[in-house]
Amino acid sequence: MKLSISLQVTLDGVAQANGGNNEEMDPGFTRGGWALPFNDDAAVQYILGTWQRPDAFLLGRKTYGLFEKYWGARSDDGGFGEAISSKPKYLVSRTVTDPTWEQSTVISGDVTARVRELKAQPGGELLVVGSAALARWLLENELVDELNLVQFPVIVGEGKRLLPEHGLDFALNLIESRVFDTGIIALTYSVGGRPEYASAS
């Protein structure tokens, strides 16, 4: 099973609070909601298509809790609630033991081994959405096959970045790109191997 990450980010790499400020998840962060002013129907449909494609979702605890409250109700949600509620969801958590959202399974303990077991299943796609901290961890543990970034033309200037200042290096191969009328850019890369660097000479 292919493990893919799909996240919305700003030009300066912030992946935090794209849909609005949430004091529970993002205490003290006041620049949330940077994606909403663009009001780009084509980009929304592109993101929805990404959510409708996978066989299962992999989520971090905070994102899972937020999505369950927001998307789990599935009332006039533009299709996102149906897309995620109707698929199996794997929750990475040390604290949640009995999830209530339909088709949810907790992954704890040796998370690396469990994710590798899921990836070893034939065919299909396991998708990470909205879980930037989990996405960083998966990259650092070299578990990611594909990276889909929907980049918004805004510089937030602060907030949690998807990629750390220091970490592993990765070679990326561009699979697909799309530019929307509002300046939003969708970039999909395959992840694998180390990049090459120019010699000192």
Contact map, one row per residue, 1 for C-alpha under 8 A:
111000000000000000000000000000000000000000000000000000000000000000000000000000000000000000000000000000000000000000000111111111000000000000000000000000000000000000000000000000000000000000000000000000000
111100000000000000000000000000000000000000000000000000000000000000000000000000000000000000000000000000000000000000000010001111000000000000000001110000000000000000000000000000000000000000000000000000000
111110000000000000000000000000000000000000000000000000000000000000000000000000000000000000000000000000000000000000000010000011110000000000000011110000000000000000000000000000000000000000000000000000000
011111000000000000000000000000000000000000000000000000000000000000000000000000000000000000000000000000000000000000000000000011110000000000000001111100000000000000000000000000000000000000000000000000000
001111100000000000000000000000000000000000000000000000000000000000000000000000000000000000000000000000000000000000000000000000111000001000000001011100000000000000000000000000000000000000000000000000000
000111110000000000000000000000000000000000000000010000000000000000000000000000000000000000000000000000000000000000000000000000111100000000000000001111000000000000000000000000000000000000000000000000000
000011111000001000000000000000000000000000000000000000000000000000000000000000000000000000000000000000000000000000000000000000001111000000000000000111000000000000000000000000000000000000000000000000000
000001111100001001000000000000000000000000000000000000000000000000000000000000000000000000000000000000000000000000000000000000000100000000000000000011110000000000000000000000000000000000000000000000000
000000111111111101000000000000000000000000000000000000000000000000000000000000000000000000000000000000000000000000000000000000000000000000000000000011110000000001000000000000000000000000000000000000000
000000011111111000000000000000000000000000000000000000000000000000000000000000000000000000000000000000000000000000000000000000000000000000000000000000111111000000000000000000000000000000000000000000000
000000001111110000000000000000000000000000000000000000000000000000000000000000000000000000000000000000000000000000000000000000000000000000000000000000111110000000000000000000000000000000000000000000000
000000001111110000000000000000000000000000000000000000000000000000000000000000000000000000000000000000000000000000000000000000000000000000000000000000000111100010000000000000000000000000000000000000000
000000001111111000000000000000000000000000000000000000000000000000000000000000000000000000000000000000000000000000000000000000000000000000000000000000000000000011100000000000000000000000000000000000000
000000001111111100000000000000000000000000000000000000000000000000000000000000000000000000000000000000000000000000000000000000000000000000000000000000000001011111000000000000000000000000000000000000000
000000111100111111000000000000000000000000000000000000000000000000000000000000000000000000000000000000000000000000000000000000000001000000000000000000000000001111000000000000000000000000000000000000000
000000001000011111000000010000010000000000000000000000000000000000000000000000000000000000000000000000000000000000000000000000000001000000000000000000000000001110000000000000000000000000000000000000000
000000000000001111111100010000111100000000000000000000000000000000000000000000000000000000000000000000000000000000000000000000000000000000000000000000000000000000000000000000000000000000000000000000000
000000011000001111110000000000011111000000000000000000000000000000000000000000000000000000000000000000000000000000000000000000000000000000000000000000000000000000000000000000000000000000000000000000000
000000000000000011111000000000011111000000000000000000000000000000000000000000000000000000000000000000000000000000000000000000000000000000000000000000000000000000000000000000000000000000000000000000000
000000000000000011111100000000111101000000000000000000000000000000000000000000000000000000000000000000000000000000000000000000000000000000000000000000000000000000000000000000000000000000000000000000000
000000000000000010111110010011111000000000000000000000000000000000000000000000000000000000000000000000000000000000000000000000000000000000000000000000000000000000000000000000000000000000000000000000000
000000000000000010011111111000010000000000000000000000000000000000000000000000000000000000000000000000000000000000000000000000000000000000000000000000000000000000000000000000000000000000000000000000000
000000000000000000001111111110000000000000000000000000000000000000000000000000000000000000000000000000000000000000000000000000000000000000000000000000000000000000000000000000000000000000000000000000000
000000000000000000000111111000000000000000000000000000000000000000000000000000000000000000000000000000000000000000000000000000000000000000000000000000000000000000000000000000000000000000000000000000000
000000000000000000000111111000000000000000000000000000000000010000000000000000000000000000000000000000000000000000000000000000000000000000000000000000000000000000000000000000000000000000000000000000000
000000000000000110001111111110000000000000000000000000000000000000000000000000000000000000000000000000000000000000000000000000000000000000000000000000000000000000000000000000000000000000000000000000000
000000000000000000000111111110000000000000000000000000000000000000000000000000000000000000000000000000000000000000000000000000000000000000000000000000000000000000000000000000000000000000000000000000000
000000000000000000000010011111000000000000000000000000000000000000000000000000000000000000000000000000000000000000000000000000000000000000000000000000000000000000000000000000000000000000000000000000000
000000000000000000001010011111110000000000000000000000000000000000000000000000000000000000000000000000000000000000000000000000000000000000000000000000000000001000000000000000000000000000000000000000000
000000000000000000001000000111110000000000000000000000000000000000000000000000000000000000000000000000000000000000000000000000000000000000000000000000000000000000000000000000000000000000000000000000000
000000000000000010011000000011111100000000000000000000000000000000000000000000000000000000000000000000000000000000000000000000000000000000000000000000000001001000000000000000000000000000000000000000000
000000000000000111111100000011111100000000000000000000000000000000000000000000000000000000000000000000000000000000000000000000000000000000000000000000000000000000000000000000000000000000000000000000000
000000000000000011111000000000111111100000000000000000000000000000000000000000000000000000000000000000000000000000000000000000000000000000000000000000000000000000000000000000000000000000000000000000000
000000000000000011110000000000111111100000000000000000000000000000000000000000000000000000000000000000000000000000000000000000000000000000000000000000000101000000000000000000000000000000000000000000000
000000000000000001100000000000001111110000000000000000000000000000000000000000000000000000000000000000000000000000000000000000000000000000000000000000010000000000000000000000000000000000000000000000000
000000000000000001110000000000001111111000000000000000000000000000000000000000000000000000000000000000000000000000000000000000000000000000000000000000000000000000000000000000000000000000000000000000000
000000000000000000000000000000001111111000000000000000000000000000000000000000000000000000000000000000000000000000000000000000000000000000000000000000000000000000000000000000000000000000000000000000000
000000000000000000000000000000000011111100000000000000000000000000000000000000000000000000000000000000000000000000000000000000000000000000000000000000000000000000000000000000000000010000000000000000000
000000000000000000000000000000000001111110000000000000000000000000000000000000000000000000000000000000000000000000000000000000000000000000000000000000000000000000000000000000000000000000000000000000000
000000000000000000000000000000000000011111110000000000000000000000000000000000000000000000000000000000000000000000000000000000000000000000000000000000000000000000000000000000000001110000000000000000000
000000000000000000000000000000000000001111111000000000000000000000000000000000000000000000000000000000000000000000000000000000000000000000000000000000000000000000000000000000000000000000000000000000000
000000000000000000000000000000000000000111111100000000000000000000000000000000000000000000000000000000000000000000000000000000000000000000000000000000000000000000000000000000000001000000000000000000000
000000000000000000000000000000000000000111111110000000000000000000000000000000000000000000000000000000000000000000000000000000000000000000000000000000000000000000000000000000000001000100000000000000000
000000000000000000000000000000000000000111111111000000000000000000000000000000000000000000000000000000000000000000000000000000000000000000000000000000000000000000000000000000000000000000000000000000000
000000000000000000000000000000000000000011111111100000000000000000000000000000000000000000000000000000000000000000000000000000000000000000000000000000000000000000000000000000000000000000000000000000000
000000000000000000000000000000000000000001111111110000000000000000000000000000000000000000000000000000000000000000000000000000000000000000000000000000000000000000000000000000000000000000000000000000000
000000000000000000000000000000000000000000111111111000000000000000000000000000000000000000000000000000000000000000000000000000000000000000000000000000000000000000000000000000000000000000000000000000000
000000000000000000000000000000000000000000011111111100000000000000000000000000110010000000000000000000000000000000000000000000000000000000000000000000000000000000000000000000000000000000000000000000000
000000000000000000000000000000000000000000001111111110000000000000000000000000000000000000000000000000000000000000000000000000000000000000000000000000000000000000000000000000000000000000000000000000000
000001000000000000000000000000000000000000000111111111000000000000000000000000000000000000000000000000000000000000000000000000000000000000000000000000000000000000000000000000000000000000000000000000000
000000000000000000000000000000000000000000000011111111000000000000000000000000010011000000000000000000000000000000000000000000100000000000000000000000000000000000000000000000000000000000000000000000000
000000000000000000000000000000000000000000000001111111000000000000000000000000010011000000000000000000000000000000000000000000000000000000000000000000000000000000000000000000000000000000000000000000000
000000000000000000000000000000000000000000000000111111100000000000000000000000000000000000000000000000000000000000000000000010000000000000000000000000000000000000000000000000000000000000000000000000000
000000000000000000000000000000000000000000000000011111111000000000000000000000000000000000000000000000000000000000000000000111100000000000000000000000000000000000000000000000000000000000000000000000000
000000000000000000000000000000000000000000000000000011111000000000000000000000000000001100000000000000000000000000000000000111100000000000000000000000000000000000000000000000000000000000000000000000000
000000000000000000000000000000000000000000000000000001111100000000000000000000000000001111000000000000000000000000000000000011100000000000000000000000000000000000000000000000000000000000000000000000000
000000000000000000000000000000000000000000000000000001111110000000000000000000000001001111000000000000000000000000000000000001111000000000000000000000000000000000000000000000000000000000000000000000000
000000000000000000000000000000000000000000000000000000011111000000000000000000000000000011110000000000000000000000000000000001111000000000000000000000000000000000000000000000000000000000000000000000000
000000000000000000000000000000000000000000000000000000001111101100000000000000000000000011110000000000000000000000000000000000011110010000000000000000000000000000000000000000000000000000000000000000000
000000000000000000000000000000000000000000000000000000000111111100000000000000000000000000111000000000000000000000000000000000000010110000000000000000000000000000000000000000000000000000000000000000000
000000000000000000000000000000000000000000000000000000000011111110000000000000000000000000111001000000000000000000000000000000000000000000000000000000000000000000000000000000000000000000000000000000000
000000000000000000000000100000000000000000000000000000000001111111000000000000000000000000000000000000000000000000000000000000000010000000000000000000000000000000000000000000000000000000000000000000000
000000000000000000000000000000000000000000000000000000000011111111100000000000000000000000000000000000000000000000000000000000000110000000000000000000000000000000000000000000000000000000000000000000000
000000000000000000000000000000000000000000000000000000000011111111110000000000000000000000100000000000000000000000000000000000000000000000000000000000000000000000000000000000000000000000000000000000000
000000000000000000000000000000000000000000000000000000000000111111111000000000000000000000000000000000000000000000000000000000000000000000000000000000000000000000000000000000000000000000000000000000000
000000000000000000000000000000000000000000000000000000000000011111111100000000000000000000000000000000000000000000000000000000000000000000000000000000000000000000000000000000000000000000000000000000000
000000000000000000000000000000000000000000000000000000000000001111111111000000000000000000000000000000000000000000000000000000000000000000000000000000000000000000000000000000000000000000000000000000000
000000000000000000000000000000000000000000000000000000000000000111111111100000000000000000000000000010000000000000000000000000000000000000000000000000000000000000000000000000000000000000000000000000000
000000000000000000000000000000000000000000000000000000000000000011111111100000000000000000000000000000000000000000000000000000000000000000000000000000000000000000000000000000000000000000000000000000000
000000000000000000000000000000000000000000000000000000000000000001111111110000001000000000000000000000000000000000000000000000000000000000000000000000000000000000000000000000000000000000000000000000000
000000000000000000000000000000000000000000000000000000000000000000111111111010011101100000000000000000000000000000000000000000000000000000000000000000000000000000000000000000000000000000000000000000000
000000000000000000000000000000000000000000000000000000000000000000111111110000001000100000000000000010000000000000000000000000000000000000000000000000000000000000000000000000000000000000000000000000000
000000000000000000000000000000000000000000000000000000000000000000011111111000001000000000000000000000000000000000000000000000000000000000000000000000000000000000000000000000000000000000000000000000000
000000000000000000000000000000000000000000000000000000000000000000000111111110111100100000000000000000000000000000000000000000000000000000000000000000000000000000000000000000000000000000000000000000000
000000000000000000000000000000000000000000000000000000000000000000000010111110001000000000000000000000000000000000000000000000000000000000000000000000000000000000000000000000000000000000000000000000000
000000000000000000000000000000000000000000000000000000000000000000000000011111100000000000000000000000000000000000000000000000000000000000000000000000000000000000000000000000000000000000000000000000000
000000000000000000000000000000000000000000000000000000000000000000000010011111111000000000000000000000000000000000000000000000000000000000000000000000000000000000000000000000000000000000000000000000000
000000000000000000000000000000000000000000000000000000000000000000000000000111111000000000000000000000000000000000000000000000000000000000000000000000000000000000000000000000000000000000000000000000000
000000000000000000000000000000000000000000000001000000000000000000000000010111111110000000000000000000000000000000000000000000000000000000000000000000000000000000000000000000000000000000000000000000000
000000000000000000000000000000000000000000000001001100000000000000000010010011111111000000000000000000000000000000000000000000000000000000000000000000000000000000000000000000000000000000000000000000000
000000000000000000000000000000000000000000000000000000000000000000000111111011111111100000000000000000000000000000000000000000000000000000000000000000000000000000000000000000000000000000000000000000000
000000000000000000000000000000000000000000000000000000000000000000000010010000111111110000000000000000000000000000000000000000000000000000000000000000000000000000000000000000000000000000000000000000000
000000000000000000000000000000000000000000000001001100000000000000000000000000111111111000000000000000000000000000000000000000000000000000000000000000000000000000000000000000000000000000000000000000000
000000000000000000000000000000000000000000000000001100001000000000000010000000011111111110000000000000000000000000000000000000000000000000000000000000000000000000000000000000000000000000000000000000000
000000000000000000000000000000000000000000000000000000000000000000000011010000001111111100000000000011100000000000000000000000000000000000000000000000000000000000000000000000000000000000000000000000000
000000000000000000000000000000000000000000000000000000000000000000000000000000000111111100000000000001100000000000000000000000000000000000000000000000000000000000000000000000000000000000000000000000000
000000000000000000000000000000000000000000000000000000111000000000000000000000000011111110000000000000100000000000000000000000000000000000000000000000000000000000000000000000000000000000000000000000000
000000000000000000000000000000000000000000000000000000111000000000000000000000000001111111000000000001111000000000000000000000000000000000000000000000000000000000000000000000000000000000000000000000000
000000000000000000000000000000000000000000000000000000011110000000000000000000000001001111100000000000111000000000000000000000000000000000000000000000000000000000000000000000000000000000000000000000000
000000000000000000000000000000000000000000000000000000011110000000000000000000000000000111110000000000011110000000000000000000000000000000000000000000000000000000000000000000000000000000000000000000000
000000000000000000000000000000000000000000000000000000000111100100000000000000000000000011111000000000011110000000000000000000000000000000000000000000000000000000000000000000000000000000000000000000000
000000000000000000000000000000000000000000000000000000000111100000000000000000000000000001111100000000000111001000000000000000000000000000000000000000000000000000000000000000000000000000000000000000000
000000000000000000000000000000000000000000000000000000000001100000000000000000000000000000111111000000000111000000000000000000000000000000000000000000000000000000000000000000000000000000000000000000000
000000000000000000000000000000000000000000000000000000000000000000000000000000000000000000011111100000000001100000000000000000000000000000000000000000000000000000000000000000000000000000000000000000000
000000000000000000000000000000000000000000000000000000000000000000000000000000000000000000001111100000000000000000000000000000000000000000000000000000000000000000000000000000000000000000000000000000000
000000000000000000000000000000000000000000000000000000000000100000000000000000000000000000001111111000000100000000000000000000000000000000000000000000000000000000000000000000000000000000000000000000000
000000000000000000000000000000000000000000000000000000000000000000000000000000000000000000000111111000000100000000000000000000000000000000000000000000000000000000000000000000000000000000000000000000000
000000000000000000000000000000000000000000000000000000000000000000000000000000000000000000000001111100000100000000000000000000000000000000000000000000000000000000000000000000000000000000000000000000000
000000000000000000000000000000000000000000000000000000000000000000000000000000000000000000000001111110011100000000000000000000000000000000000000000000000000000000000000000000000000000000000000000000000
000000000000000000000000000000000000000000000000000000000000000000000000000000000000000000000000011111010000000000000000000000000000000000000000000000000000000000000000000000000000000000000000000000000
000000000000000000000000000000000000000000000000000000000000000000010001000000000000100000000000001111110000000000000000000000000000000000000000000000000000000000000000000000000000000000000000000000000
000000000000000000000000000000000000000000000000000000000000000000000000000000000000110100000000000111110000000000000000000000000000000000000000000000000000000000000000000000000000000000000000000000000
000000000000000000000000000000000000000000000000000000000000000000000000000000000000111110000000000011111000000000000000000000000000000000000000000000000000000000000000000000000000000000000000000000000
000000000000000000000000000000000000000000000000000000000000000000000000000000000000000111100000001111111100000000000000000000000000000000000000000000000000000000000000000000000000000000000000000000000
000000000000000000000000000000000000000000000000000000000000000000000000000000000000000111100000001000111110000000000000000000000000000000000000000000000000000000000000000000000000000000000000000000000
000000000000000000000000000000000000000000000000000000000000000000000000000000000000000001111001111000011111000000000000000000000000000000000000000000000000000000000000000000000000000000000000000000000
000000000000000000000000000000000000000000000000000000000000000000000000000000000000000001111000000000001111101001000000000000000000000000000000000000000000000000000000000000000000000000000000000000000
000000000000000000000000000000000000000000000000000000000000000000000000000000000000000000011100000000000111111000000000000000000000000000000000000000000000000000000000000000000000000000000000000000000
000000000000000000000000000000000000000000000000000000000000000000000000000000000000000000000100000000000011111000000000000000000000000000000000000000000000000000000000000000000000000000000000000000000
000000000000000000000000000000000000000000000000000000000000000000000000000000000000000000000000000000000001111111000000000000000000000000000000000000000000000000000000000000000000000000000000000000000
000000000000000000000000000000000000000000000000000000000000000000000000000000000000000000010000000000000011111111100000000000000000000000000000000000000000000000000000000000000000000000000000000000000
000000000000000000000000000000000000000000000000000000000000000000000000000000000000000000000000000000000000011111110000000000000000000000001000000000000000000000000000000000000000000000000000000000000
000000000000000000000000000000000000000000000000000000000000000000000000000000000000000000000000000000000000011111111000000000000000000000000000000000000000000000000000000000000000000000000000000000000
000000000000000000000000000000000000000000000000000000000000000000000000000000000000000000000000000000000010011111111100000000000000000000000000000000000000000000000000000000000000000000000000000000000
000000000000000000000000000000000000000000000000000000000000000000000000000000000000000000000000000000000000001111111110000000000000000000000010000000000000000000000000000000000000000000000000000000000
000000000000000000000000000000000000000000000000000000000000000000000000000000000000000000000000000000000000000111111111000000000000000000000010000000000000000000000000000000000000000000000000000000000
000000000000000000000000000000000000000000000000000000000000000000000000000000000000000000000000000000000000000011111111100000000000000000000000000000000000000000000000000000000000000000000000000000000
100000000000000000000000000000000000000000000000000000000000000000000000000000000000000000000000000000000000000001111111100000000000000000000000000000000000000000000000000000000000000000000000000000000
111000000000000000000000000000000000000000000000000000000000000000000000000000000000000000000000000000000000000000111111110001000000000000000000000000000000000000000000000000000000000000000000000000000
100000000000000000000000000000000000000000000000000000000000000000000000000000000000000000000000000000000000000000011111110000000000000000000000000000000000000000000000000000000000000000000000000000000
100000000000000000000000000000000000000000000000000000000000000000000000000000000000000000000000000000000000000000001111111000000000000000000000000000000000000000000000000000000000000000000000000000000
100000000000000000000000000000000000000000000000000000000000000000000000000000000000000000000000000000000000000000000011111100000000000000000000000000000000000000000000000000000000000000000000000000000
110000000000000000000000000000000000000000000000000000000000000000000000000000000000000000000000000000000000000000000000111110000000000000000000000000000000000000000000000000000000000000000000000000000
110000000000000000000000000000000000000000000000000001100000000000000000000000000000000000000000000000000000000000000000011111000000000000000000000000000000000000000000000000000000000000000000000000000
111100000000000000000000000000000000000000000000000011110000000000000000000000000000000000000000000000000000000000000000001111100000000000000000000000000000000000000000000000000000000000000000000000000
111100000000000000000000000000000000000000000000000001111100000000000000000000000000000000000000000000000000000000000010000111110000000000000000000000000000000000000000000000000000000000000000000000000
001111000000000000000000000000000000000000000000001001111100000000000000000000000000000000000000000000000000000000000000000011111000000000000000000000000000000000000000000000000000000000000000000000000
001111000000000000000000000000000000000000000000000000001110000000000000000000000000000000000000000000000000000000000000000001111110001000000000000000000000000000000000000000000000000000000000000000000
000011100000000000000000000000000000000000000000000000001110000000000000000000000000000000000000000000000000000000000000000000111110000000000000000000000000000000000000000000000000000000000000000000000
000001110000000000000000000000000000000000000000000000000010001000000000000000000000000000000000000000000000000000000000000000011111000000000000000000000000000000000000000000000000000000000000000000000
000000100000000000000000000000000000000000000000000000000011011000000000000000000000000000000000000000000000000000000000000000011111111000000000000000000000000000000000000000000000000000000000000000000
000000100000001100000000000000000000000000000000000000000000000000000000000000000000000000000000000000000000000000000000000000000111111100000000000000000000000011000000000000000000000000000000000000000
000000000000000000000000000000000000000000000000000000000001000000000000000000000000000000000000000000000000000000000000000000000011111110000000000000000000000001000000000000000000000000000000000000000
000000000000000000000000000000000000000000000000000000000011000000000000000000000000000000000000000000000000000000000000000000000011111111000000000000000000000000000000000000000000000000000000000000000
000010000000000000000000000000000000000000000000000000000000000000000000000000000000000000000000000000000000000000000000000000010011111111100000000000000000000001000000000000000000000000000000000000000
000000000000000000000000000000000000000000000000000000000000000000000000000000000000000000000000000000000000000000000000000000000001111111110000000000000000000001110000000000000000000000000000000000000
000000000000000000000000000000000000000000000000000000000000000000000000000000000000000000000000000000000000000000000000000000000000111111111000000000000000000000000000000000000000000000000000000000000
000000000000000000000000000000000000000000000000000000000000000000000000000000000000000000000000000000000000000000000000000000000000011111111111000000000000000000000000000000000000000000000000000000000
000000000000000000000000000000000000000000000000000000000000000000000000000000000000000000000000000000000000000000000000000000000000001111111111000000000000000000000000000000000000000000000000000000000
000000000000000000000000000000000000000000000000000000000000000000000000000000000000000000000000000000000000000000000000000000000000000111111110000000000000000000000011000000000000000000000000000000000
000000000000000000000000000000000000000000000000000000000000000000000000000000000000000000000000000000000000000100000000000000000000000011111110000000000000000000000000000000000000000000000000000000000
000000000000000000000000000000000000000000000000000000000000000000000000000000000000000000000000000000000000000000000000000000000000000001111111000000000000000000000000000000000000000000000000000000000
001000000000000000000000000000000000000000000000000000000000000000000000000000000000000000000000000000000000000000110000000000000000000001111111100000000000000000000000000000000000000000000000000000000
011110000000000000000000000000000000000000000000000000000000000000000000000000000000000000000000000000000000000000000000000000000000000001100111111000000000000000000000000000000000000000000010000000000
011100000000000000000000000000000000000000000000000000000000000000000000000000000000000000000000000000000000000000000000000000000000000000000011111000000000000000000000000000000000000000000111000000000
011110000000000000000000000000000000000000000000000000000000000000000000000000000000000000000000000000000000000000000000000000000000000000000001111100000000000000000000000000000000000000011110000000000
000111000000000000000000000000000000000000000000000000000000000000000000000000000000000000000000000000000000000000000000000000000000000000000001111110000000000000000000000000000000000000011110000000000
000111100000000000000000000000000000000000000000000000000000000000000000000000000000000000000000000000000000000000000000000000000000000000000000011111000000000000000000000000000000000001111000000000000
000001111000000000000000000000000000000000000000000000000000000000000000000000000000000000000000000000000000000000000000000000000000000000000000001111100000000000000000000000000000000001110000000000000
000001111000000000000000000000000000000000000000000000000000000000000000000000000000000000000000000000000000000000000000000000000000000000000000000111110000000000000000000000000000000111100000000000000
000000011110000000000000000000000000000000000000000000000000000000000000000000000000000000000000000000000000000000000000000000000000000000000000000011111000000000000000000000000000000111100000000000000
000000011110000000000000000000000010000000000000000000000000000000000000000000000000000000000000000000000000000000000000000000000000000000000000000001111100000000000000000000000000001110000000000000000
000000000110000000000000000000000000000000000000000000000000000000000000000000000000000000000000000000000000000000000000000000000000000000000000000000111110000000000000000000000000001100000000000000000
000000000111000000000000000000000100000000000000000000000000000000000000000000000000000000000000000000000000000000000000000000000000000000000000000000011111000000000000000000000000000000000000000000000
000000000111000000000000000000000000000000000000000000000000000000000000000000000000000000000000000000000000000000000000000000000000000000000000000000001111100000000000000000000000000000000000000000000
000000000101010000000000000000100100000000000000000000000000000000000000000000000000000000000000000000000000000000000000000000000000000000000000000000000111111000000000000000000000000000000000000000000
000000000001000000000000000000000000000000000000000000000000000000000000000000000000000000000000000000000000000000000000000000000000000000000000000000000011111000000000000000000000000000000000000000000
000000000000010000000000000000000000000000000000000000000000000000000000000000000000000000000000000000000000000000000000000000000000000000000000000000000001111100000000000000000000000000000000000000000
000000000000011100000000000010100000000000000000000000000000000000000000000000000000000000000000000000000000000000000000000000000000000000000000000000000001111110000000000000000000000000000000000000000
000000000000011100000000000000000000000000000000000000000000000000000000000000000000000000000000000000000000000000000000000000000000000000000000000000000000011111000000000000000000000000000000000000000
000000000001111100000000000000000000000000000000000000000000000000000000000000000000000000000000000000000000000000000000000000000001000000000000000000000000001111110000000000000000000000000000000000000
000000001000111000000000000000000000000000000000000000000000000000000000000000000000000000000000000000000000000000000000000000000001101100000000000000000000000111110000000000000000000000000000000000000
000000000000100000000000000000000000000000000000000000000000000000000000000000000000000000000000000000000000000000000000000000000000000100000000000000000000000011111000000000000000000000000000000000000
000000000000000000000000000000000000000000000000000000000000000000000000000000000000000000000000000000000000000000000000000000000000000100000000000000000000000011111110000000000000000000000000000000000
000000000000000000000000000000000000000000000000000000000000000000000000000000000000000000000000000000000000000000000000000000000000000000000000000000000000000000111110000000000000000000000000000000000
000000000000000000000000000000000000000000000000000000000000000000000000000000000000000000000000000000000000000000000000000000000000000000000000000000000000000000011111000000000000000000000000000000000
000000000000000000000000000000000000000000000000000000000000000000000000000000000000000000000000000000000000000000000000000000000000000000010000000000000000000000011111100000000000000000000000000000000
000000000000000000000000000000000000000000000000000000000000000000000000000000000000000000000000000000000000000000000000000000000000000000010000000000000000000000000111110000000000000000000000000000000
000000000000000000000000000000000000000000000000000000000000000000000000000000000000000000000000000000000000000000000000000000000000000000000000000000000000000000000011111000000000000000000000011000000
000000000000000000000000000000000000000000000000000000000000000000000000000000000000000000000000000000000000000000000000000000000000000000000000000000000000000000000001111100000000000000000011111000000
000000000000000000000000000000000000000000000000000000000000000000000000000000000000000000000000000000000000000000000000000000000000000000000000000000000000000000000000111110000000000000000011111100000
000000000000000000000000000000000000000000000000000000000000000000000000000000000000000000000000000000000000000000000000000000000000000000000000000000000000000000000000011111000000000000001111001000000
000000000000000000000000000000000000000000000000000000000000000000000000000000000000000000000000000000000000000000000000000000000000000000000000000000000000000000000000001111100000000000001110000000000
000000000000000000000000000000000000000000000000000000000000000000000000000000000000000000000000000000000000000000000000000000000000000000000000000000000000000000000000000111111000000000111100000000000
000000000000000000000000000000000000000000000000000000000000000000000000000000000000000000000000000000000000000000000000000000000000000000000000000000000000000000000000000011111000000000111100000000000
000000000000000000000000000000000000000000000000000000000000000000000000000000000000000000000000000000000000000000000000000000000000000000000000000000000000000000000000000001111100000001111000000000000
000000000000000000000000000000000000000000000000000000000000000000000000000000000000000000000000000000000000000000000000000000000000000000000000000000000000000000000000000001111110000011110000000000000
000000000000000000000000000000000000000000000000000000000000000000000000000000000000000000000000000000000000000000000000000000000000000000000000000000000000000000000000000000011111000011100000000000000
000000000000000000000000000000000000000000000000000000000000000000000000000000000000000000000000000000000000000000000000000000000000000000000000000000000000000000000000000000001111101111000000000000000
000000000000000000000000000000000000000101100000000000000000000000000000000000000000000000000000000000000000000000000000000000000000000000000000000000000000000000000000000000000111111110000000000000000
000000000000000000000000000000000000000100000000000000000000000000000000000000000000000000000000000000000000000000000000000000000000000000000000000000000000000000000000000000000011111100000000000000000
000000000000000000000000000000000000010100000000000000000000000000000000000000000000000000000000000000000000000000000000000000000000000000000000000000000000000000000000000000000001111100000000000000000
000000000000000000000000000000000000000000000000000000000000000000000000000000000000000000000000000000000000000000000000000000000000000000000000000000011000000000000000000000000011111110000000000000000
000000000000000000000000000000000000000000100000000000000000000000000000000000000000000000000000000000000000000000000000000000000000000000000000000001111000000000000000000000000011111111000000000000000
000000000000000000000000000000000000000000000000000000000000000000000000000000000000000000000000000000000000000000000000000000000000000000000000000001110000000000000000000000001111001111100000000000000
000000000000000000000000000000000000000000000000000000000000000000000000000000000000000000000000000000000000000000000000000000000000000000000000000111100000000000000000000000011110000111110000000000000
000000000000000000000000000000000000000000000000000000000000000000000000000000000000000000000000000000000000000000000000000000000000000000000000000111100000000000000000000001111100000011111000000000000
000000000000000000000000000000000000000000000000000000000000000000000000000000000000000000000000000000000000000000000000000000000000000000000000011110000000000000000000000001111000000001111100000000000
000000000000000000000000000000000000000000000000000000000000000000000000000000000000000000000000000000000000000000000000000000000000000000000000011100000000000000000000000111110000000000111110000000000
000000000000000000000000000000000000000000000000000000000000000000000000000000000000000000000000000000000000000000000000000000000000000000000000111000000000000000000000000111100000000000011111000000000
000000000000000000000000000000000000000000000000000000000000000000000000000000000000000000000000000000000000000000000000000000000000000000000001111000000000000000000000011110000000000000001111100000000
000000000000000000000000000000000000000000000000000000000000000000000000000000000000000000000000000000000000000000000000000000000000000000000000100000000000000000000000011100000000000000000111110000000
000000000000000000000000000000000000000000000000000000000000000000000000000000000000000000000000000000000000000000000000000000000000000000000000000000000000000000000000011000000000000000000011111000000
000000000000000000000000000000000000000000000000000000000000000000000000000000000000000000000000000000000000000000000000000000000000000000000000000000000000000000000000111000000000000000000001111100000
000000000000000000000000000000000000000000000000000000000000000000000000000000000000000000000000000000000000000000000000000000000000000000000000000000000000000000000000111100000000000000000000111110000
000000000000000000000000000000000000000000000000000000000000000000000000000000000000000000000000000000000000000000000000000000000000000000000000000000000000000000000000001000000000000000000000011111000
000000000000000000000000000000000000000000000000000000000000000000000000000000000000000000000000000000000000000000000000000000000000000000000000000000000000000000000000000000000000000000000000001111100
000000000000000000000000000000000000000000000000000000000000000000000000000000000000000000000000000000000000000000000000000000000000000000000000000000000000000000000000000000000000000000000000000111110
000000000000000000000000000000000000000000000000000000000000000000000000000000000000000000000000000000000000000000000000000000000000000000000000000000000000000000000000000000000000000000000000000011111
000000000000000000000000000000000000000000000000000000000000000000000000000000000000000000000000000000000000000000000000000000000000000000000000000000000000000000000000000000000000000000000000000001111
000000000000000000000000000000000000000000000000000000000000000000000000000000000000000000000000000000000000000000000000000000000000000000000000000000000000000000000000000000000000000000000000000000111
